[in-house]
Amino acid sequence: MTFNNNKAIYLQMADRLCDDILAGKYKADDRIPSVREYAVMLEVNTNTAVKAYEELARDGVVYNRRGLGYFVDPNAKEQIMQARRETFYREVLPEMFRQMKLLGIDINKVDEKWAEL
């Protein structure tokens, strides 16, 4: 995985696991890779992977079964989607609207482009 400098690596790792959950790679109550497995897979320090998993556990996306590993929370997909929607509305949409205004793009044109997808 290629990391960018705009966000802490452990948060990027957590985002990637969330992407995998949204994509259906991991479903409710599925076991995810162990901290060590994930660290090796992404070529990062194990402590960084621990931080990513702790973040996901704190957010209620995964839970730990002592001695068995981490598993996807049954409500994880909806929680991830809700959090990402809020971020989209708060951060992405205002910038998109600003650009639309600057470029003279009205919502009907955006709707046309959406229909083409």
N, C-alpha and C positions, 0 to 999 in steps of 0.2 A: 504494500500500500504506500502510495506517495502522500506525504503529509504536507500541509501548507503552514505558513507561519502566522496565519490570522487567528488561530485557535489552538488551545493546548492539545497536545497529542492524545492524552487520555480522553478528552471530549470528542475528538475525531474518531477514536476507536469506538466509543460508546455510540456515536452517530452511525457508524458502519454496522454495528450489531442491530441497531434500530432499523436501518435500511433492510437488513436481512430478514428481520421479523415482518416488516411491512410487505416485503416481496414474497413472503411465505416460505422462506428457507427454514425458519424455525417457527413452529406453531405453539399454541398454548400448551404448557407443561412439557415441552420438548427440552431435553438437556442441551445446553450450548457448550462449545468447547471450554475446557478447563482454562483457568487463568494462564497456566504455563503453555498449554497448546496454542492459545490465542497470541500470547507474547511471541512464541517461536514463529507462528504463521505470519505475523506482521513485522517480525524482526525488531522488536522493542524490548526494553527492560521489563522484567516480570512485575516490578513495582508499578510501572506505568499501567500495565494491564489490570493490576489489583485496583488501582484508582478508578479505572473505567468501569469495572464490575461493581465497585462500591457506589459509584454515581448511579448506575442503572438500578441497583438494589434500592438506593435511597429514593429514586423516582418511582419505584414500584413496577419497573419493567421486568425485572428478574427477581427470583428469590433463591435462597441457598438452602439446600438440604444437607445438613451436616454429614460429611463423609461421602456424599454422592456428587456434589457439585452444584452448579447454578442451572436454573430452569426458567423458562419463559412464563411470566405471570399470565393467567387466563385473560386478564384485561389489558395486557401490554399493547396490543395493536391499537386499540381505541385510545389509550393514554398517549401513545406516541403521536397518533394522528391529531388529537386535540392540541397537544403541546406545539406541534409543528404548524397547525393552522393558526394558532395565536401568534406565533413568531412571524408567519407569513403576513398576517393582517397588520401587525405592529411594525415590521421592518421592511418587508419586500413591497407590499402594495403601495405604501406612500411614495416610495421612490419610483415605482412604475407609473403612478399617476402623475408625478412631477415630470417624468420624461415624456409621457403622453402629451401633457400640456405644452411643454417646450417644443415638441415636434409637430404639434397640431394634429394629433391622432385622436379621433373620437372613439367612444365606446363601441359604436356600430362596426367600425373597422376591426377592432379587437374581436368582436363577436364573429365576424366573417372569418378571421384567421383561425379562431377557435374551432369553427365548424369544419375547416379544412384539415384539421388534425385527424 
